[in-house]
Structure formats: C-alpha cells, structure tokens
Amino acid sequence: MAATKAIGKTNHNTKNNLVPWWNHECNESIKLYKRCLNKFKKSKSPLDNIQLKKVRAHSRFITKKNKTEAWKKYTSSINTNTPSTEIWNKIKTIKGISYHRLPSILQHKNTSLSTPSDISKAFAEVFQKNSSNSNYDPEFASFKDNFEKYTSNEPESESHPHLNFLNMPFSTSEMLNARSNYNSKSPGPDDIPYSFIKNLPSNGQNQ
C-alpha cells in the first residue's frame, strides 16, 4: 500500500473503449475543442479562453445528447421477453465496458457443437495442437530434446524429479541476468514498474 501511494502503478491502457453512441458529430466536436485548446495554450488570450469555454460546453452537449438518445432508443426496444443477459450486455456497451460474447454454436471439424463442455474441449484441443512440440522447427526440436536429456542429469534436477529443466524454479542469478535486460515500460500483470524492483534492497529482491 505504501509503495502504491508513494510511487503508483504503471498504467498501460492506451486505447479507449468504443461506445455505440459515438458518431461523426462527436468526433468533430472533440477535434474543434482540441484545436481551440491548443490555440489558447499558445496565445493565452482572453478571447481564445472565452471561445474555448464555448466550444467545450458545446462538445459536452453533443456527447451527452448522443448518449441520451442512444439510451432512449434502446430502452424503447425492451419488453417483457427481453433476456436479462442481453439487457446487461447492452448497458455495458453503452457505458463503454467491453465484454466478449461466447459462441452459442461452434463449427469444429465439420461438426456443430452447442454444449459448453463440447465447446471447451474443442478449444482445448486447438490450444494443445498449437502449443505442441510438432510445431517446432526440426533443428530446434532436436536441440531442445538433446538439451533436456543433458540437463536432466544435473544435481538440481534431482530435487524436482517431476519437472524438466526448463520448468524448474529460476535461480537468483537468472533473475539478475533477466533484470539487466528488461524494459521498464513493460510491466507485468501487477502493473508495478521494473524500476521499482531494480531499486529494492537485496533482501527484498530475494523474496
């Protein structure tokens, strides 16, 4: 918590979520607002400031109007037979919250699959095939096979008999070597910059 408050986390979200009510009119109003904003930043003129406020108010009016009209149009199409899932998905779309609709029917090997279990098995089969060793270049596959056979005889592998060498826990020296080559602009799922880890004391890095 202290690190989050003092340093913060890296935000790597660069793309705005699309909403169905956004149209050409909204785009043009935002472009005009940005032009007026840039002009005022350069001139600092009171007249440009007044124009900027007018354009900003108009831009807000346009976006609010389009959002309200889209909401009214959708609510008028709802009836007692509308599924609740469809309603909530539409609400998320209007608010700009993305979601992924699962396929109700999946075509796999000339067969139509409709049950969740069959669809899950089909996806698992495709993923397994894509990550199979058969996709490797023959030269690399031969090197990988020989390398795993060679390293399986090392002392460290005796403490992890159920793992091959490539899947063993990495050592501190491996972590330090990887740390020297990483990009601070590419944080992991925790959104913590690598520069924060790099400046930790040795006891903190060992944890």
N, CA and C of each residue as an Amber inpcrd file, in Angstrom:
protein
   621
   0.8250000  -1.2040000   0.0000000   0.0000000   0.0000000   0.0000000
   0.8620000   1.2580000   0.0000000   1.9450000   1.2430000   0.8270000
   2.8140000   2.4170000   0.8990000   3.4720000   2.6920000  -0.4410000
   3.9330000   1.6100000  -1.1050000   4.5780000   1.7770000  -2.4080000
   3.5810000   2.2780000  -3.4470000   2.3560000   1.7900000  -3.3700000
   1.3280000   2.2200000  -4.3250000   1.0170000   3.7020000  -4.1730000
   0.9500000   4.1750000  -2.9180000   0.6450000   5.5820000  -2.6840000
   1.8130000   6.4850000  -3.0600000   3.0500000   6.0190000  -2.7350000
   4.2240000   6.8620000  -2.9530000   4.6980000   6.8500000  -4.3980000
   4.6280000   5.6780000  -5.0390000   5.1860000   5.5290000  -6.3830000
   4.0890000   5.3950000  -7.4280000   3.0600000   4.6560000  -7.0860000
   1.9890000   4.4200000  -8.0440000   2.2770000   3.2350000  -8.9320000
   1.2960000   2.8660000  -9.7230000   1.4320000   1.7450000 -10.6420000
   1.3790000   2.2450000 -12.0790000   2.0770000   1.5300000 -12.9320000
   2.1130000   1.8980000 -14.3390000   0.7710000   1.6110000 -14.9930000
   0.2620000   2.5750000 -15.7130000  -0.9900000   2.4010000 -16.4420000
  -0.6650000   2.1870000 -17.9090000  -0.8990000   0.9500000 -18.4150000
  -0.5770000   0.6450000 -19.7960000  -1.8210000   0.5640000 -20.6740000
  -2.9210000   1.1200000 -20.1940000  -4.1330000   1.1750000 -21.0110000
  -4.0780000   2.4160000 -21.8950000  -3.9160000   2.2190000 -23.1900000
  -3.7700000   3.3360000 -24.1120000  -4.9500000   3.4840000 -25.0690000
  -5.8310000   2.5240000 -25.0840000  -6.9360000   2.5570000 -26.0400000
  -8.2550000   2.7530000 -25.3110000  -9.0390000   3.7430000 -25.7540000
 -10.3450000   3.9890000 -25.1670000 -11.3550000   2.9690000 -25.6810000
 -12.2580000   2.5750000 -24.7960000 -13.3010000   1.6410000 -25.2020000
 -14.3140000   2.3550000 -26.0980000 -14.7250000   1.6980000 -27.1760000
 -15.6860000   2.2750000 -28.0980000 -17.0970000   2.1390000 -27.5460000
 -17.9170000   3.1370000 -27.8190000 -19.3160000   3.1080000 -27.3860000
 -20.1950000   3.2790000 -28.6230000 -21.3730000   2.6550000 -28.6420000
 -22.2130000   2.6700000 -29.8480000 -22.7950000   4.0380000 -30.1700000
 -22.8820000   4.9200000 -29.1740000 -23.4950000   6.2210000 -29.4250000
 -22.4960000   7.2520000 -29.9620000 -21.2210000   6.9000000 -30.0320000
 -20.2060000   7.8320000 -30.5360000 -20.2830000   7.8820000 -32.0570000
 -20.3830000   9.0870000 -32.6110000 -20.5440000   9.2240000 -34.0540000
 -19.6540000  10.3420000 -34.6000000 -19.8650000  10.6660000 -35.8720000
 -19.0530000  11.6880000 -36.5430000 -19.2130000  13.0520000 -35.8750000
 -20.4210000  13.3620000 -35.4350000 -20.6750000  14.6430000 -34.7750000
 -19.8450000  14.7820000 -33.5010000 -19.7320000  13.6950000 -32.7390000
 -18.9070000  13.7020000 -31.5270000 -17.4360000  13.8980000 -31.8750000
 -16.9830000  13.2120000 -32.9140000 -15.5850000  13.3430000 -33.3380000
 -15.2490000  14.7780000 -33.7210000 -16.1200000  15.3960000 -34.5020000
 -15.8570000  16.7620000 -34.9610000 -15.8610000  17.7540000 -33.8040000
 -16.7570000  17.5710000 -32.8490000 -16.8150000  18.4920000 -31.7060000
 -15.5640000  18.3670000 -30.8390000 -15.0530000  17.1490000 -30.6870000
 -13.8320000  16.9460000 -29.9080000 -12.6240000  17.5270000 -30.6400000
 -12.5650000  17.3530000 -31.9590000 -11.4630000  17.9200000 -32.7420000
 -11.4360000  19.4460000 -32.6260000 -12.6180000  20.0620000 -32.7180000
 -12.7010000  21.5150000 -32.6050000 -12.2630000  21.9730000 -31.2180000
 -12.6680000  21.2370000 -30.1970000 -12.2670000  21.5780000 -28.8290000
 -10.7490000  21.5060000 -28.6680000 -10.1280000  20.4740000 -29.2190000
  -8.6780000  20.3270000 -29.1080000  -7.9430000  21.4370000 -29.8500000
  -8.4760000  21.8310000 -31.0100000  -7.8520000  22.9330000 -31.7460000
  -7.9170000  24.2360000 -30.9440000  -9.0670000  24.5040000 -30.3590000
  -9.2190000  25.7130000 -29.5460000  -8.3450000  25.6600000 -28.2990000
  -8.2080000  24.4720000 -27.7270000  -7.3700000  24.3190000 -26.5440000
  -5.9080000  24.5980000 -26.8760000  -5.4310000  24.0410000 -27.9710000
  -4.0440000  24.2730000 -28.3800000  -3.8010000  25.7440000 -28.7140000
  -4.7950000  26.3620000 -29.3320000  -4.6610000  27.7810000 -29.6740000
  -4.5660000  28.6370000 -28.4210000  -5.3850000  28.3170000 -27.4160000
  -5.3600000  29.0860000 -26.1700000  -4.0540000  28.8670000 -25.4080000
  -3.5280000  27.6400000 -25.4480000  -2.2600000  27.3660000 -24.7670000
  -1.1250000  28.2130000 -25.3280000  -1.1840000  28.4740000 -26.6260000
  -0.1260000  29.2600000 -27.2660000  -0.3210000  30.7680000 -27.0690000
  -1.5680000  31.2200000 -27.1600000  -1.8170000  32.6670000 -27.1290000
  -2.0950000  33.2180000 -25.7300000  -2.7360000  32.4140000 -24.8660000
  -3.1630000  32.8590000 -23.5330000  -4.0860000  34.0790000 -23.6250000
  -4.7600000  34.1920000 -24.7330000  -5.6290000  35.3460000 -24.9600000
  -6.9780000  35.1540000 -24.2680000  -7.5250000  36.2090000 -23.6380000
  -8.8560000  36.1100000 -23.0160000  -9.9440000  35.7430000 -24.0280000
  -9.8160000  36.2530000 -25.2570000 -10.8080000  35.9270000 -26.2850000
 -10.7550000  34.4450000 -26.6540000  -9.5330000  33.9160000 -26.7540000
  -9.3890000  32.4800000 -27.0470000  -9.9060000  31.6340000 -25.8920000
  -9.7570000  32.1440000 -24.6710000 -10.2590000  31.4210000 -23.4970000
 -11.7850000  31.3600000 -23.5180000 -12.4080000  32.4680000 -23.8860000
 -13.8740000  32.5010000 -23.9840000 -14.3560000  31.5400000 -25.0680000
 -13.6640000  31.5500000 -26.2190000 -14.0320000  30.6440000 -27.3070000
 -13.8540000  29.1870000 -26.8960000 -12.7890000  28.9160000 -26.1530000
 -12.5340000  27.5530000 -25.6740000 -13.6660000  27.0700000 -24.7760000
 -14.1330000  27.9250000 -23.8740000 -15.2170000  27.5430000 -22.9690000
 -16.5110000  27.2700000 -23.7350000 -16.7650000  28.0850000 -24.7780000
 -17.9650000  27.8660000 -25.5890000 -17.8980000  26.5270000 -26.3240000
 -16.7380000  26.2680000 -26.9250000 -16.5720000  25.0200000 -27.6800000
 -16.6320000  23.8130000 -26.7540000 -16.0440000  23.9340000 -25.5670000
 -16.0810000  22.8240000 -24.6080000 -17.5100000  22.5370000 -24.1620000
 -18.2770000  23.5800000 -23.8960000 -19.6770000  23.3960000 -23.4950000
 -20.4810000  22.7320000 -24.6130000 -20.2200000  23.1530000 -25.8550000
 -20.9310000  22.5620000 -26.9900000 -20.5430000  21.1020000 -27.1700000
 -19.2670000  20.7860000 -26.9820000 -18.8020000  19.4050000 -27.1080000
 -19.4540000  18.5100000 -26.0610000 -19.5480000  19.0060000 -24.8420000
 -20.2020000  18.2330000 -23.7810000 -21.6820000  18.0320000 -24.0890000
 -22.3100000  19.0580000 -24.6440000 -23.7310000  18.9470000 -25.0040000
 -23.9320000  17.8790000 -26.0760000 -23.0530000  17.8600000 -27.0820000
 -23.1730000  16.8970000 -28.1790000 -23.0280000  15.4650000 -27.6640000
 -22.0000000  15.2130000 -26.8600000 -21.7770000  13.8530000 -26.3590000
 -22.9120000  13.4050000 -25.4430000 -23.3900000  14.3090000 -24.5970000
 -24.4870000  13.9540000 -23.6920000 -25.7660000  13.6880000 -24.4720000
 -26.0060000  14.4990000 -25.5180000 -27.2100000  14.3310000 -26.3330000
 -27.2110000  12.9710000 -27.0320000 -26.0770000  12.6210000 -27.6480000
 -25.9950000  11.3440000 -28.3570000 -26.1190000  10.1580000 -27.4040000
 -25.5330000  10.2850000 -26.2360000 -25.6280000   9.2030000 -25.2540000
 -27.0680000   9.0330000 -24.7760000 -27.7500000  10.1520000 -24.5220000
 -29.1430000  10.0960000 -24.0600000 -30.0560000   9.5100000 -25.1290000
 -29.8660000   9.9260000 -26.3820000 -30.6930000   9.4080000 -27.4750000
 -30.4910000   7.9110000 -27.6710000 -29.2270000   7.4540000 -27.5550000
 -28.9550000   6.0200000 -27.6970000 -29.6200000   5.2310000 -26.5750000
 -29.5960000   5.7960000 -25.3670000 -30.2150000   5.1190000 -24.2260000
 -31.7320000   5.0440000 -24.3870000 -32.3520000   6.1420000 -24.8290000
 -33.8040000   6.1470000 -25.0310000 -34.2090000   5.1600000 -26.1270000
 -33.4080000   5.1240000 -27.1900000 -33.7130000   4.2150000 -28.2970000
 -33.6530000   2.7650000 -27.8400000 -32.6750000   2.4500000 -27.0010000
 -32.5640000   1.0610000 -26.5520000 -33.6670000   0.7060000 -25.5600000
 -33.9310000   1.5920000 -24.5990000 -34.9570000   1.2830000 -23.5930000
 -36.3350000   1.1110000 -24.2320000 -36.5790000   1.8120000 -25.3360000
 -37.8760000   1.6700000 -26.0060000 -38.0190000   0.3170000 -26.6970000
 -36.8860000  -0.3680000 -26.9260000 -36.9360000  -1.6760000 -27.5930000
 -37.0360000  -2.8330000 -26.6040000 -36.9670000  -2.5410000 -25.3010000
 -37.0360000  -3.5920000 -24.2820000 -38.4930000  -3.9520000 -23.9990000
 -38.7460000  -5.2430000 -23.8690000 -40.0770000  -5.7020000 -23.4810000
 -39.9330000  -6.8300000 -22.4660000 -41.0360000  -7.4160000 -22.0950000
 -41.0160000  -8.4590000 -21.0630000 -40.3080000  -9.7270000 -21.5200000
 -40.1170000  -9.8810000 -22.8160000 -39.4610000 -11.0840000 -23.3360000
 -37.9550000 -10.9050000 -23.5460000 -37.4430000  -9.7160000 -23.2800000
 -36.0110000  -9.4640000 -23.4790000 -35.2050000 -10.1640000 -22.3880000
 -34.2490000 -11.0200000 -22.7430000 -33.4370000 -11.7200000 -21.7320000
 -32.6170000 -10.7320000 -20.9050000 -32.4560000 -11.0380000 -19.6240000
 -31.6950000 -10.1480000 -18.7370000 -30.2340000 -10.0490000 -19.1630000
 -29.6910000 -11.1440000 -19.7100000 -28.2960000 -11.1170000 -20.1690000
 -28.1050000 -10.1000000 -21.2800000 -29.0520000 -10.0670000 -22.2060000
 -28.9750000  -9.1020000 -23.3120000 -29.0740000  -7.6720000 -22.7970000
 -29.9060000  -7.4550000 -21.7940000 -30.0630000  -6.1110000 -21.2270000
 -28.7640000  -5.6320000 -20.5990000 -28.1530000  -6.4870000 -19.7650000
 -26.9260000  -6.0850000 -19.0750000 -25.7630000  -5.9250000 -20.0430000
 -25.7100000  -6.7550000 -21.0720000 -24.6520000  -6.6040000 -22.0750000
 -24.7880000  -5.2810000 -22.8200000 -26.0260000  -4.8910000 -23.1190000
 -26.2530000  -3.6200000 -23.8070000 -25.8900000  -2.4440000 -22.9120000
 -26.2100000  -2.5530000 -21.6260000 -25.8560000  -1.4880000 -20.6810000
 -24.3380000  -1.3210000 -20.6110000 -23.6270000  -2.4480000 -20.5660000
 -22.1650000  -2.3880000 -20.5430000 -21.6190000  -1.7450000 -21.8110000
 -22.2400000  -2.0610000 -22.9490000 -21.7820000  -1.4930000 -24.2140000
 -21.9730000   0.0170000 -24.2370000 -23.1290000   0.4890000 -23.7930000
 -23.4030000   1.9250000 -23.7660000 -22.4410000   2.6450000 -22.8280000
 -22.0670000   1.9930000 -21.7230000 -21.1410000   2.6020000 -20.7660000
 -19.6880000   2.4570000 -21.1910000 -19.4320000   1.7290000 -22.2860000
 -18.0640000   1.5740000 -22.7640000 -17.3070000   0.4400000 -22.1160000
 -18.0250000  -0.4680000 -21.4430000 -17.3940000  -1.6280000 -20.8080000
 -17.4100000  -2.7750000 -21.8070000 -16.2370000  -3.2290000 -22.1870000
 -16.1560000  -4.2810000 -23.1970000 -16.4610000  -5.6410000 -22.5850000
 -17.0400000  -6.5080000 -23.3670000 -17.2990000  -7.8820000 -22.9630000
 -17.1960000  -8.7580000 -24.1960000 -16.9550000 -10.0360000 -23.9790000
 -16.7950000 -10.9710000 -25.0870000 -17.9210000 -12.0010000 -25.0290000
 -18.6980000 -12.0260000 -26.0700000 -19.8150000 -12.9650000 -26.1350000
 -19.3060000 -14.3560000 -26.5240000 -19.6680000 -15.3520000 -25.7330000
 -19.2710000 -16.7210000 -26.0410000 -20.1140000 -17.2580000 -27.1950000
 -19.5160000 -18.0180000 -28.0830000 -20.2870000 -18.5510000 -29.2140000
 -21.3090000 -19.5780000 -28.7380000 -22.5410000 -19.4730000 -29.2280000
 -23.5760000 -20.4400000 -28.8550000 -23.4160000 -21.7350000 -29.6400000
 -22.9040000 -21.6160000 -30.8730000 -22.6420000 -22.7910000 -31.7120000
 -21.2580000 -22.6410000 -32.3300000 -20.4660000 -23.6840000 -32.2200000
 -19.1030000 -23.6540000 -32.7470000 -18.9350000 -24.7510000 -33.7850000
 -18.4190000 -24.3750000 -34.9450000 -18.1430000 -25.3440000 -36.0020000
 -16.7190000 -25.8680000 -35.8190000 -16.6030000 -27.1690000 -35.5970000
 -15.2900000 -27.7730000 -35.3660000 -15.2270000 -29.1230000 -36.0730000
 -14.3170000 -29.2350000 -37.0310000 -14.1500000 -30.4780000 -37.7930000
 -15.4680000 -30.9190000 -38.4280000 -16.1280000 -29.9680000 -39.0850000
 -17.3960000 -30.2240000 -39.7850000 -18.5090000 -30.7000000 -38.8560000
 -18.3870000 -30.3350000 -37.5750000 -19.4080000 -30.7120000 -36.5960000
 -19.8590000 -29.4710000 -35.8390000 -21.1660000 -29.3440000 -35.6020000
 -21.7060000 -28.2140000 -34.8500000 -21.7470000 -28.5720000 -33.3710000
 -21.0560000 -27.8000000 -32.5590000 -21.0160000 -28.0220000 -31.1140000
 -21.8300000 -26.9320000 -30.4280000 -22.6950000 -27.3260000 -29.5000000
 -23.5620000 -26.3550000 -28.8330000 -23.4430000 -26.3810000 -27.3160000
 -23.0250000 -27.4880000 -26.7260000 -22.9240000 -27.5600000 -25.2700000
 -21.6050000 -26.9470000 -24.8090000 -21.5900000 -26.2800000 -23.6470000
 -20.3560000 -25.6520000 -23.1470000 -19.1960000 -26.6300000 -22.9990000
 -19.4870000 -27.8650000 -22.5750000 -18.4130000 -28.8450000 -22.3850000
 -17.7600000 -29.2190000 -23.7140000 -18.5780000 -29.4120000 -24.7580000
 -18.0330000 -29.7540000 -26.0780000 -17.2280000 -28.5960000 -26.6640000
 -17.7260000 -27.3730000 -26.4800000 -17.0030000 -26.1980000 -26.9780000
 -15.6750000 -26.0370000 -26.2480000 -15.6880000 -26.2680000 -24.9300000
 -14.4540000 -26.1610000 -24.1430000 -13.4280000 -27.1880000 -24.5940000
 -13.8800000 -28.4140000 -24.8530000 -12.9680000 -29.4590000 -25.3140000
 -12.3820000 -29.1180000 -26.6840000 -13.2030000 -28.5190000 -27.5510000
 -12.7160000 -28.1430000 -28.8820000 -11.6400000 -27.0670000 -28.7810000
 -11.8700000 -26.0650000 -27.9210000 -10.8570000 -25.0300000 -27.7220000
  -9.5800000 -25.6250000 -27.1410000  -9.7260000 -26.5220000 -26.1560000
  -8.5520000 -27.1420000 -25.5370000  -7.7570000 -27.9460000 -26.5540000
  -8.4590000 -28.6180000 -27.4450000  -7.7860000 -29.4110000 -28.4820000
  -6.9770000 -28.5200000 -29.4210000  -7.5670000 -27.3840000 -29.7970000
  -6.8620000 -26.4560000 -30.6900000  -5.6560000 -25.8450000 -29.9900000
  -5.8360000 -25.4370000 -28.7250000  -4.7190000 -24.8500000 -27.9810000
  -3.5950000 -25.8630000 -27.7960000  -3.9710000 -27.1280000 -27.5190000
  -2.9570000 -28.1670000 -27.3330000  -2.1740000 -28.3940000 -28.6200000
  -2.8800000 -28.3580000 -29.7370000  -2.2190000 -28.5570000 -31.0260000
  -1.2820000 -27.3990000 -31.3460000  -1.7220000 -26.1780000 -31.0360000
  -0.9030000 -25.0010000 -31.3310000   0.3560000 -24.9360000 -30.4820000
   0.3010000 -25.4820000 -29.2630000   1.4630000 -25.4440000 -28.3760000
   2.2460000 -26.7510000 -28.3850000   1.9150000 -27.6380000 -29.3010000
   2.5880000 -28.9350000 -29.3670000   4.0110000 -28.7940000 -29.8910000
   4.8740000 -29.7490000 -29.4970000   6.2570000 -29.7630000 -29.9760000
   6.3370000 -29.9780000 -31.4850000   5.2700000 -30.4890000 -32.0770000
   5.2820000 -30.7400000 -33.5190000   5.3570000 -29.4500000 -34.3300000
   5.0730000 -28.3140000 -33.6870000   5.1480000 -27.0310000 -34.3810000
   6.5640000 -26.4680000 -34.4320000   7.4830000 -27.0700000 -33.6690000
   8.8510000 -26.5650000 -33.6390000   9.5780000 -26.8450000 -34.9500000
  10.5380000 -25.9930000 -35.2480000  11.4480000 -26.2550000 -36.3520000
  12.2340000 -27.5260000 -36.0330000  12.4400000 -28.4330000 -36.9910000
  13.1370000 -29.7010000 -36.7110000  14.4910000 -29.5070000 -36.0380000
  15.2240000 -28.5020000 -36.4520000  16.5480000 -28.2600000 -35.8580000
  16.4240000 -27.8470000 -34.3970000  15.4430000 -26.9590000 -34.1060000
  15.2450000 -26.5370000 -32.7240000  14.7030000 -27.6790000 -31.8730000
  13.7990000 -28.4890000 -32.4340000  13.2400000 -29.6210000 -31.6910000
  14.3370000 -30.6040000 -31.3020000  15.2800000 -30.8360000 -32.2030000
  16.3990000 -31.7330000 -31.9050000  17.2770000 -31.1480000 -30.8080000
  17.5520000 -29.8460000 -30.8930000  18.3590000 -29.1810000 -29.8610000
  17.6660000 -29.2390000 -28.5070000  16.3580000 -28.9650000 -28.4710000
  15.5900000 -28.9750000 -27.2240000  15.6080000 -30.3610000 -26.5950000
  15.4330000 -31.3940000 -27.4100000  15.4180000 -32.7630000 -26.9000000
  16.7700000 -33.1360000 -26.3020000  17.8430000 -32.8150000 -27.0060000
  19.1840000 -33.1300000 -26.5080000  19.5190000 -32.3210000 -25.2630000
  19.0880000 -31.0640000 -25.2320000  19.3660000 -30.1990000 -24.0880000
  18.6580000 -30.7040000 -22.8360000  17.3990000 -31.1310000 -22.9740000
  16.6490000 -31.6340000 -21.8250000  17.2350000 -32.9450000 -21.3150000
  17.7120000 -33.7910000 -22.2300000  18.3420000 -35.0430000 -21.8050000
  19.6380000 -34.7730000 -21.0500000  20.3900000 -33.7810000 -21.5170000
  21.6700000 -33.4540000 -20.8880000  21.4640000 -32.8610000 -19.5030000
  20.5280000 -31.9210000 -19.3900000  20.3210000 -31.2320000 -18.1180000
  19.5540000 -32.0780000 -17.1140000  18.8790000 -33.1290000 -17.5590000
  18.1290000 -33.9700000 -16.6200000  19.0530000 -34.7270000 -15.6830000
  20.3520000 -34.8010000 -16.0180000  21.3190000 -35.4960000 -15.1760000
  22.0070000 -34.5710000 -14.1830000  21.6790000 -33.2730000 -14.1930000
  22.3100000 -32.3380000 -13.2760000  21.7470000 -32.5160000 -11.8750000
  22.5510000 -32.1770000 -10.8190000  22.1150000 -32.3770000  -9.4260000
  20.8270000 -31.6400000  -9.0890000  20.6370000 -30.4460000  -9.6680000
  19.4550000 -29.6600000  -9.3250000  18.1700000 -30.3560000  -9.7230000
  18.2270000 -31.1760000 -10.7580000  17.0160000 -31.8480000 -11.2270000
  16.5750000 -32.9580000 -10.2920000  17.4770000 -33.4230000  -9.4210000
  17.1130000 -34.4980000  -8.5030000  16.0950000 -34.0400000  -7.4700000
  16.1300000 -32.7390000  -7.1040000  15.1740000 -32.2280000  -6.1200000
  13.8190000 -31.9200000  -6.7440000  13.7540000 -31.9360000  -8.0810000
  12.4940000 -31.7020000  -8.7950000  12.3220000 -32.7710000  -9.8690000
  12.1510000 -34.0370000  -9.4720000  12.0820000 -35.1120000 -10.4730000
  10.8720000 -35.0200000 -11.3930000   9.8180000 -34.2950000 -10.9630000
   8.6070000 -34.2090000 -11.7750000   8.6790000 -33.0820000 -12.8040000
   9.7640000 -32.3050000 -12.8100000   9.9010000 -31.1920000 -13.7310000
  11.0950000 -31.3900000 -14.6430000  10.9900000 -30.9070000 -15.8890000
  12.1890000 -30.8820000 -16.7120000  12.9420000 -29.5880000 -16.4260000
  14.1140000 -29.4670000 -16.9720000  14.9950000 -28.3500000 -16.6220000
  14.3760000 -26.9910000 -16.9460000  13.6710000 -26.9060000 -18.0680000
  13.1280000 -25.6220000 -18.4900000  11.9910000 -25.1450000 -17.5980000
  11.3720000 -26.0630000 -16.8450000  10.2520000 -25.6900000 -15.9840000
  10.6280000 -25.5940000 -14.5160000  11.9160000 -25.6870000 -14.1990000
  12.3490000 -25.5860000 -12.8070000  12.3100000 -24.1370000 -12.3320000
  12.1630000 -23.9160000 -11.0230000  12.2160000 -22.5430000 -10.4900000
  13.5420000 -21.8840000 -10.8530000  13.4910000 -20.6230000 -11.2980000
  14.7230000 -19.9490000 -11.7030000  15.5130000 -19.4960000 -10.4790000
  16.8080000 -19.3970000 -10.6470000  17.7010000 -19.0210000  -9.5580000
  17.8310000 -17.5020000  -9.4760000  18.4850000 -17.0380000  -8.3940000
  18.6940000 -15.6000000  -8.2220000  19.5690000 -15.0350000  -9.3260000
  20.5910000 -15.7880000  -9.7230000  21.4810000 -15.3140000 -10.7910000
  20.7230000 -15.1760000 -12.1100000  19.7930000 -16.0880000 -12.3850000
  18.9860000 -15.9870000 -13.6000000  18.0810000 -14.7620000 -13.5520000
  17.5230000 -14.4760000 -12.3690000  16.6660000 -13.3090000 -12.2200000
  17.4540000 -12.0210000 -12.4450000  18.6820000 -11.9530000 -11.8680000
  19.5090000 -10.7580000 -12.0300000  19.9170000 -10.5660000 -13.4850000
  20.1890000 -11.6750000 -14.1680000  20.5670000 -11.5840000 -15.5730000
  19.3930000 -11.0940000 -16.4310000  18.1850000 -11.6050000 -16.1350000
  16.9990000 -11.1650000 -16.8750000  16.6690000  -9.7130000 -16.5520000
  16.8860000  -9.3250000 -15.2940000  16.5690000  -7.9600000 -14.8690000
  17.4180000  -6.9280000 -15.5870000  18.6420000  -7.3090000 -15.9450000
  19.5430000  -6.3640000 -16.6080000  19.1230000  -6.0780000 -18.0460000
  18.2010000  -6.8850000 -18.5910000  17.8090000  -6.7300000 -19.9950000
  16.3530000  -6.3160000 -20.1930000  15.5760000  -6.1980000 -19.0950000
  14.1610000  -5.9160000 -19.2980000  13.9190000  -4.4340000 -19.5780000
  12.7280000  -4.1690000 -20.0820000  12.3010000  -2.8160000 -20.4260000
  11.3830000  -2.2980000 -19.3300000  11.7210000  -1.1560000 -18.7490000
  10.9280000  -0.6140000 -17.6490000   9.5270000  -0.2080000 -18.0880000
   9.3020000  -0.0930000 -19.4030000   7.9840000   0.2980000 -19.8990000
   7.0840000  -0.9050000 -20.1550000   7.5200000  -2.0830000 -19.7330000
   6.7260000  -3.2940000 -19.9610000   6.4520000  -3.9890000 -18.6300000
   5.5510000  -3.4560000 -17.7980000   5.2620000  -4.0730000 -16.5080000
   4.4740000  -5.3540000 -16.6620000   4.4600000  -6.1310000 -15.5960000
   3.7080000  -7.3770000 -15.5970000   2.2610000  -7.1510000 -15.2210000
   1.5230000  -8.2380000 -14.9310000   0.1000000  -8.1140000 -14.5850000
  -0.1550000  -7.2800000 -13.3340000   0.8640000  -7.1480000 -12.4330000
   0.6630000  -6.3670000 -11.2160000   0.8150000  -4.8680000 -11.4430000
   1.2050000  -4.4590000 -12.6690000   1.3480000  -3.0460000 -13.0410000
   2.4620000  -2.3290000 -12.2810000   3.3580000  -3.0640000 -11.6350000
   4.4650000  -2.4520000 -10.8990000   5.6500000  -2.2790000 -11.8330000
   6.1920000  -1.0660000 -11.9950000   7.3230000  -0.8620000 -12.9080000
   8.5450000  -1.6570000 -12.4710000   9.3220000  -2.1290000 -13.4330000
  10.5300000  -2.8820000 -13.1160000  11.5630000  -2.0170000 -12.4080000
  11.5190000  -0.7050000 -12.6460000  12.4680000   0.1740000 -11.9710000
  12.2860000   0.1200000 -10.4570000  11.0620000  -0.1700000 -10.0100000
  10.8070000  -0.3090000  -8.5780000  11.5070000  -1.5520000  -8.0310000
  11.4100000  -2.6680000  -8.7620000  12.0710000  -3.9060000  -8.3380000
  13.5820000  -3.7500000  -8.3980000  14.0620000  -3.0460000  -9.4020000
  15.5050000  -2.8800000  -9.5880000  16.1380000  -2.1400000  -8.4260000
  15.4000000  -1.2300000  -7.8010000  15.9420000  -0.4290000  -6.7080000
  15.6310000  -0.9970000  -5.3280000  15.0590000  -2.1930000  -5.2820000
  14.8450000  -2.8480000  -3.9930000  16.1710000  -3.2940000  -3.3950000
  16.2820000  -3.3440000  -2.0680000  17.4980000  -3.9120000  -1.4630000
  17.5890000  -5.3990000  -1.7680000  18.7580000  -5.9710000  -1.5600000
  18.9840000  -7.3700000  -1.9260000  18.0350000  -8.3150000  -1.2020000
  17.7370000  -8.0410000   0.0840000  16.8290000  -8.9330000   0.8100000
  15.4120000  -8.8620000   0.2550000  15.0160000  -7.6870000  -0.2700000
  13.7040000  -7.5650000  -0.8860000  13.6210000  -8.2950000  -2.2080000
  14.7030000  -8.2770000  -2.9980000  14.7180000  -8.9850000  -4.2690000
  14.7310000 -10.4940000  -4.0680000  15.3690000 -10.9650000  -3.0130000
  15.4300000 -12.4060000  -2.7570000  14.0750000 -12.9750000  -2.3680000
  13.1880000 -12.1340000  -1.8770000  11.8550000 -12.6160000  -1.5100000
  11.0000000 -12.8540000  -2.7410000
